[in-house]
């Protein structure tokens, strides 16, 4: 784990703004609040009067054998004009009447609906308003919690960086003390017991340094999580998780392989499987 020489200074308000934009919980609450607002408007609209305008036009046809009925035109009685010279109307003639508008059916109208003392709609409106206000309160509480998490995470980063510096100073002092006592041992001014004590102190200091660096790295990751930028900074792609195939490994900031350790030897290729009836040996 590596500690940057200079800690990037980011104003706390900028970190809070990033958290407000990228935290999944806040995005979810905004979607829920918007959905409840739409539902509240729909319930409110159900209590308003409604006016509907409609118009219709249709065609009809009459077919079959003609009867003795007639239409009165003045004082005379004669068959309908469309049936002159015919004793019956075929199926094709009936369809023709529907198309050419021989006997159309048409009209227009208005429909007015005024709800009066709609108790069910009123109760639904009150319930929707209360649920909307509760969602607003939950959103404000979550925003306040996120602000506190971001502030605490930034404070932990500063505190753990100071702990790393203190542990590094302790390790440097223990190493200098060990070197000085080794020089004294060469001229007989100290004993082996002192050297062993110095070595134990150095080992304890190095262990404390590793723990401090680990705590510092965890605090930085916690700050990224609090601001909602953990996936972006660590190079984690959700699309890889969706596909079930990882195309690139995550990149954790300030974590690198140790330069003083040689990489392990490449593992040998797996031996071929032995089929039934075959024997194998070392």
DRENDO-1510 file (C-alpha; in Angstrom, 1 decimal, always signed):
<recs>
REC; n; res; u; v; w
REC; 1; UNK; +0.0; +0.0; +0.0 .
REC; 2; UNK; +1.3; +3.4; -1.0 .
REC; 3; UNK; +0.6; +6.7; +0.7 .
REC; 4; UNK; +0.5; +9.7; -1.6 .
REC; 5; UNK; +3.0; +12.4; -0.9 .
REC; 6; UNK; +0.3; +15.0; -0.8 .
REC; 7; UNK; -3.3; +14.3; +0.2 .
REC; 8; UNK; -5.7; +15.7; -2.4 .
REC; 9; UNK; -7.7; +18.6; -0.8 .
REC; 10; UNK; -11.3; +18.5; -1.8 .
REC; 11; UNK; -13.8; +20.8; -0.2 .
REC; 12; UNK; -16.3; +19.0; +2.0 .
REC; 13; UNK; -19.2; +20.6; +0.1 .
REC; 14; UNK; -18.0; +19.2; -3.2 .
REC; 15; UNK; -17.8; +15.7; -1.7 .
REC; 16; UNK; -21.4; +16.1; -0.4 .
REC; 17; UNK; -22.5; +17.2; -3.8 .
REC; 18; UNK; -20.9; +14.1; -5.4 .
REC; 19; UNK; -22.7; +12.0; -2.8 .
REC; 20; UNK; -26.0; +13.6; -3.5 .
REC; 21; UNK; -25.6; +12.9; -7.3 .
REC; 22; UNK; -24.2; +9.3; -7.2 .
REC; 23; UNK; -25.5; +7.6; -4.1 .
REC; 24; UNK; -27.9; +4.9; -5.2 .
REC; 25; UNK; -30.1; +5.3; -2.2 .
REC; 26; UNK; -30.8; +8.9; -2.9 .
REC; 27; UNK; -31.5; +8.2; -6.6 .
REC; 28; UNK; -34.0; +5.5; -5.5 .
REC; 29; UNK; -35.7; +7.9; -3.1 .
REC; 30; UNK; -36.0; +10.6; -5.8 .
REC; 31; UNK; -37.6; +8.0; -8.1 .
REC; 32; UNK; -40.0; +6.9; -5.4 .
REC; 33; UNK; -40.9; +10.5; -4.5 .
REC; 34; UNK; -41.6; +11.3; -8.2 .
REC; 35; UNK; -43.8; +8.2; -8.5 .
REC; 36; UNK; -45.7; +9.2; -5.4 .
REC; 37; UNK; -46.2; +12.7; -6.7 .
REC; 38; UNK; -47.7; +11.4; -9.9 .
REC; 39; UNK; -50.0; +9.1; -7.9 .
REC; 40; UNK; -51.0; +12.1; -5.8 .
REC; 41; UNK; -51.9; +14.1; -8.8 .
REC; 42; UNK; -53.9; +11.2; -10.3 .
REC; 43; UNK; -55.9; +10.8; -7.0 .
REC; 44; UNK; -56.5; +14.6; -6.9 .
REC; 45; UNK; -57.7; +14.6; -10.5 .
REC; 46; UNK; -60.2; +11.8; -9.8 .
REC; 47; UNK; -62.1; +14.3; -7.6 .
REC; 48; UNK; -62.5; +16.9; -10.3 .
REC; 49; UNK; -65.6; +17.1; -12.7 .
REC; 50; UNK; -65.1; +15.5; -16.0 .
REC; 51; UNK; -66.6; +16.6; -19.3 .
REC; 52; UNK; -66.4; +14.3; -22.3 .
REC; 53; UNK; -67.3; +15.1; -25.9 .
REC; 54; UNK; -68.0; +12.4; -28.3 .
REC; 55; UNK; -69.1; +11.9; -31.9 .
REC; 56; UNK; -69.9; +8.9; -34.0 .
REC; 57; UNK; -70.7; +8.0; -37.5 .
REC; 58; UNK; -71.7; +4.6; -38.9 .
REC; 59; UNK; -73.2; +3.0; -41.9 .
REC; 60; UNK; -76.0; +0.4; -42.1 .
REC; 61; UNK; -77.5; -1.8; -44.8 .
REC; 62; UNK; -80.7; -3.7; -45.2 .
REC; 63; UNK; -80.9; -6.9; -47.3 .
REC; 64; UNK; -83.3; -9.7; -48.1 .
REC; 65; UNK; -86.7; -9.9; -49.7 .
REC; 66; UNK; -88.8; -6.7; -49.8 .
REC; 67; UNK; -92.1; -6.5; -48.0 .
REC; 68; UNK; -95.2; -4.4; -48.6 .
REC; 69; UNK; -94.1; -1.5; -46.4 .
REC; 70; UNK; -93.7; +1.9; -48.0 .
REC; 71; UNK; -92.6; +5.4; -47.2 .
REC; 72; UNK; -95.0; +8.2; -47.1 .
REC; 73; UNK; -94.1; +11.2; -49.3 .
REC; 74; UNK; -96.9; +13.7; -49.1 .
REC; 75; UNK; -100.2; +12.0; -49.7 .
REC; 76; UNK; -98.7; +9.2; -51.8 .
REC; 77; UNK; -97.2; +5.9; -50.7 .
REC; 78; UNK; -94.3; +4.4; -52.6 .
REC; 79; UNK; -91.4; +2.1; -51.9 .
REC; 80; UNK; -88.1; +3.6; -50.8 .
REC; 81; UNK; -86.1; +5.0; -53.7 .
REC; 82; UNK; -83.3; +2.5; -53.3 .
REC; 83; UNK; -85.6; -0.4; -53.8 .
REC; 84; UNK; -87.3; +0.8; -57.1 .
REC; 85; UNK; -87.5; -2.0; -59.5 .
REC; 86; UNK; -86.2; -4.7; -57.1 .
REC; 87; UNK; -87.9; -7.4; -55.2 .
REC; 88; UNK; -84.9; -8.3; -53.0 .
REC; 89; UNK; -81.5; -7.0; -51.9 .
REC; 90; UNK; -78.5; -9.3; -52.1 .
REC; 91; UNK; -75.5; -9.5; -49.7 .
REC; 92; UNK; -73.4; -7.4; -52.0 .
REC; 93; UNK; -76.1; -4.7; -52.1 .
REC; 94; UNK; -76.2; -4.6; -48.3 .
REC; 95; UNK; -72.5; -4.0; -48.2 .
REC; 96; UNK; -72.8; -1.3; -50.8 .
REC; 97; UNK; -75.4; +0.5; -48.7 .
REC; 98; UNK; -73.0; +0.5; -45.8 .
REC; 99; UNK; -70.2; +2.0; -47.9 .
REC; 100; UNK; -72.1; +4.7; -49.8 .
REC; 101; UNK; -74.0; +6.0; -46.7 .
REC; 102; UNK; -77.5; +5.1; -47.8 .
REC; 103; UNK; -78.7; +4.8; -44.2 .
REC; 104; UNK; -76.0; +6.5; -42.0 .
REC; 105; UNK; -76.1; +6.5; -38.2 .
REC; 106; UNK; -74.4; +9.6; -36.8 .
REC; 107; UNK; -74.5; +11.9; -33.8 .
REC; 108; UNK; -72.6; +14.1; -31.3 .
REC; 109; UNK; -73.0; +14.6; -27.6 .
REC; 110; UNK; -71.5; +15.8; -24.3 .
REC; 111; UNK; -71.2; +13.9; -21.0 .
REC; 112; UNK; -70.7; +15.8; -17.7 .
REC; 113; UNK; -69.7; +13.9; -14.5 .
REC; 114; UNK; -69.7; +16.0; -11.3 .
REC; 115; UNK; -68.6; +14.0; -8.2 .
REC; 116; UNK; -70.4; +15.1; -5.1 .
REC; 117; UNK; -69.2; +14.0; -1.6 .
REC; 118; UNK; -67.0; +11.3; -2.9 .
REC; 119; UNK; -65.8; +9.9; +0.4 .
REC; 120; UNK; -63.6; +7.2; -1.2 .
REC; 121; UNK; -61.8; +9.6; -3.4 .
REC; 122; UNK; -61.3; +12.1; -0.5 .
REC; 123; UNK; -59.8; +9.3; +1.7 .
REC; 124; UNK; -57.5; +8.2; -1.1 .
REC; 125; UNK; -56.3; +11.8; -1.6 .
REC; 126; UNK; -55.5; +12.2; +2.1 .
REC; 127; UNK; -53.7; +8.9; +2.2 .
REC; 128; UNK; -51.7; +9.8; -0.9 .
REC; 129; UNK; -50.7; +13.2; +0.6 .
REC; 130; UNK; -49.5; +11.6; +3.9 .
REC; 131; UNK; -47.5; +9.0; +2.0 .
REC; 132; UNK; -45.9; +11.7; -0.1 .
REC; 133; UNK; -44.9; +13.7; +3.0 .
REC; 134; UNK; -43.5; +10.6; +4.6 .
REC; 135; UNK; -41.4; +9.9; +1.5 .
REC; 136; UNK; -40.1; +13.5; +1.7 .
REC; 137; UNK; -39.2; +13.1; +5.4 .
REC; 138; UNK; -37.3; +9.8; +4.6 .
REC; 139; UNK; -35.5; +11.5; +1.8 .
REC; 140; UNK; -34.4; +14.4; +4.1 .
REC; 141; UNK; -33.3; +11.9; +6.7 .
REC; 142; UNK; -31.2; +9.9; +4.2 .
REC; 143; UNK; -29.6; +13.1; +2.9 .
REC; 144; UNK; -28.6; +14.1; +6.4 .
REC; 145; UNK; -27.2; +10.6; +7.0 .
REC; 146; UNK; -25.2; +10.8; +3.8 .
REC; 147; UNK; -23.8; +14.2; +4.8 .
REC; 148; UNK; -22.7; +12.8; +8.2 .
REC; 149; UNK; -21.1; +9.7; +6.5 .
REC; 150; UNK; -19.1; +11.9; +4.1 .
REC; 151; UNK; -17.9; +14.2; +6.9 .
REC; 152; UNK; -16.9; +11.2; +9.1 .
REC; 153; UNK; -15.1; +9.5; +6.1 .
REC; 154; UNK; -13.1; +12.6; +5.3 .
REC; 155; UNK; -12.1; +13.0; +9.0 .
REC; 156; UNK; -11.1; +9.3; +9.1 .
REC; 157; UNK; -8.9; +9.7; +6.1 .
REC; 158; UNK; -7.1; +12.7; +7.7 .
REC; 159; UNK; -6.8; +10.9; +11.0 .
REC; 160; UNK; -5.5; +7.6; +9.5 .
REC; 161; UNK; -3.0; +9.5; +7.3 .
REC; 162; UNK; -1.6; +11.1; +10.5 .
REC; 163; UNK; -1.4; +7.7; +12.1 .
REC; 164; UNK; +0.6; +6.4; +9.1 .
REC; 165; UNK; +3.0; +9.3; +9.4 .
REC; 166; UNK; +3.4; +8.6; +13.1 .
REC; 167; UNK; +4.0; +4.9; +12.5 .
REC; 168; UNK; +6.5; +5.7; +9.8 .
REC; 169; UNK; +8.4; +8.0; +12.1 .
REC; 170; UNK; +8.4; +5.3; +14.8 .
REC; 171; UNK; +9.8; +2.8; +12.3 .
REC; 172; UNK; +12.5; +5.2; +11.2 .
REC; 173; UNK; +13.5; +5.9; +14.8 .
REC; 174; UNK; +13.6; +2.2; +15.7 .
REC; 175; UNK; +15.8; +1.5; +12.6 .
REC; 176; UNK; +18.2; +4.3; +13.5 .
REC; 177; UNK; +18.4; +3.1; +17.1 .
REC; 178; UNK; +19.1; -0.5; +15.9 .
REC; 179; UNK; +21.8; +0.8; +13.6 .
REC; 180; UNK; +23.4; +2.9; +16.3 .
REC; 181; UNK; +23.4; +0.0; +18.8 .
REC; 182; UNK; +24.9; -2.3; +16.2 .
REC; 183; UNK; +27.8; +0.2; +15.8 .
REC; 184; UNK; +28.1; +0.3; +19.6 .
REC; 185; UNK; +28.2; -3.5; +19.7 .
REC; 186; UNK; +31.2; -3.5; +17.4 .
REC; 187; UNK; +33.2; -1.5; +19.9 .
REC; 188; UNK; +31.8; -3.3; +23.0 .
REC; 189; UNK; +29.6; -0.5; +24.3 .
REC; 190; UNK; +26.4; -2.5; +24.3 .
REC; 191; UNK; +25.1; -6.1; +24.5 .
REC; 192; UNK; +23.3; -8.6; +22.3 .
REC; 193; UNK; +20.2; -8.2; +24.5 .
REC; 194; UNK; +19.9; -4.6; +23.6 .
REC; 195; UNK; +20.2; -5.5; +19.9 .
REC; 196; UNK; +17.4; -8.0; +20.3 .
REC; 197; UNK; +15.2; -5.5; +22.0 .
REC; 198; UNK; +15.9; -3.0; +19.3 .
REC; 199; UNK; +15.0; -5.6; +16.6 .
REC; 200; UNK; +11.8; -6.5; +18.4 .
REC; 201; UNK; +10.9; -2.8; +18.7 .
REC; 202; UNK; +11.5; -2.4; +14.9 .
REC; 203; UNK; +9.4; -5.4; +14.1 .
REC; 204; UNK; +6.6; -4.1; +16.2 .
REC; 205; UNK; +6.8; -0.7; +14.6 .
REC; 206; UNK; +6.8; -2.2; +11.1 .
REC; 207; UNK; +3.7; -4.2; +12.0 .
REC; 208; UNK; +2.0; -1.1; +13.3 .
REC; 209; UNK; +2.9; +0.7; +10.1 .
REC; 210; UNK; +1.3; -2.0; +8.0 .
REC; 211; UNK; -1.9; -1.8; +10.1 .
REC; 212; UNK; -1.9; +2.0; +9.8 .
REC; 213; UNK; -1.6; +1.8; +6.0 .
REC; 214; UNK; -4.4; -0.7; +5.9 .
REC; 215; UNK; -6.6; +1.5; +8.0 .
REC; 216; UNK; -5.7; +4.5; +5.7 .
REC; 217; UNK; -6.6; +2.5; +2.6 .
REC; 218; UNK; -9.9; +1.4; +4.1 .
REC; 219; UNK; -10.8; +4.9; +5.0 .
REC; 220; UNK; -10.1; +6.1; +1.5 .
REC; 221; UNK; -12.4; +3.3; +0.1 .
REC; 222; UNK; -15.0; +4.3; +2.7 .
REC; 223; UNK; -14.8; +7.9; +1.5 .
REC; 224; UNK; -15.4; +6.7; -2.1 .
REC; 225; UNK; -18.3; +4.6; -0.9 .
REC; 226; UNK; -19.8; +7.5; +1.0 .
REC; 227; UNK; -19.6; +9.8; -2.1 .
REC; 228; UNK; -20.9; +7.1; -4.4 .
REC; 229; UNK; -17.7; +7.0; -6.5 .
REC; 230; UNK; -16.3; +3.7; -5.4 .
REC; 231; UNK; -17.1; +1.8; -8.6 .
REC; 232; UNK; -15.8; +4.7; -10.8 .
REC; 233; UNK; -12.5; +5.1; -8.9 .
REC; 234; UNK; -11.9; +1.4; -8.5 .
REC; 235; UNK; -12.6; +0.7; -12.1 .
REC; 236; UNK; -15.4; -1.7; -11.5 .
REC; 237; UNK; -17.8; -2.2; -14.4 .
REC; 238; UNK; -21.3; -3.3; -13.6 .
REC; 239; UNK; -21.8; -4.4; -17.2 .
REC; 240; UNK; -19.2; -7.1; -16.6 .
REC; 241; UNK; -21.1; -8.4; -13.6 .
REC; 242; UNK; -24.3; -8.4; -15.7 .
REC; 243; UNK; -22.6; -10.4; -18.5 .
REC; 244; UNK; -20.9; -12.6; -16.0 .
REC; 245; UNK; -17.5; -12.0; -17.8 .
REC; 246; UNK; -14.8; -9.8; -16.3 .
REC; 247; UNK; -12.9; -8.0; -19.0 .
REC; 248; UNK; -10.5; -6.1; -16.8 .
REC; 249; UNK; -9.5; -6.3; -13.1 .
REC; 250; UNK; -10.4; -3.6; -10.6 .
REC; 251; UNK; -7.8; -0.9; -9.9 .
REC; 252; UNK; -7.7; +0.0; -6.2 .
REC; 253; UNK; -6.0; +3.4; -5.8 .
REC; 254; UNK; -2.6; +3.5; -4.0 .
REC; 255; UNK; -2.2; -0.3; -4.0 .
REC; 256; UNK; +0.7; -1.8; -6.0 .
REC; 257; UNK; +2.9; -4.9; -5.9 .
REC; 258; UNK; +5.8; -4.7; -3.5 .
REC; 259; UNK; +9.0; -3.8; -5.5 .
REC; 260; UNK; +11.3; -5.8; -3.1 .
REC; 261; UNK; +9.6; -9.1; -3.6 .
REC; 262; UNK; +10.3; -11.3; -6.6 .
REC; 263; UNK; +7.2; -12.6; -8.4 .
REC; 264; UNK; +6.5; -16.3; -7.8 .
REC; 265; UNK; +7.4; -18.8; -10.5 .
REC; 266; UNK; +4.9; -19.5; -13.1 .
REC; 267; UNK; +2.8; -22.5; -12.2 .
REC; 268; UNK; +3.6; -25.6; -14.3 .
REC; 269; UNK; +1.1; -26.7; -16.8 .
REC; 270; UNK; -1.5; -29.2; -15.5 .
REC; 271; UNK; -0.7; -32.8; -16.3 .
REC; 272; UNK; -2.8; -34.6; -18.8 .
REC; 273; UNK; -5.6; -36.7; -17.3 .
REC; 274; UNK; -5.2; -40.4; -17.2 .
REC; 275; UNK; -7.8; -42.3; -19.1 .
REC; 276; UNK; -9.1; -45.6; -17.8 .
REC; 277; UNK; -6.8; -48.4; -18.6 .
REC; 278; UNK; -3.7; -46.1; -18.6 .
REC; 279; UNK; -1.1; -45.8; -15.9 .
REC; 280; UNK; +0.9; -42.8; -14.9 .
REC; 281; UNK; +4.0; -42.1; -12.8 .
REC; 282; UNK; +6.0; -39.3; -11.3 .
</recs>
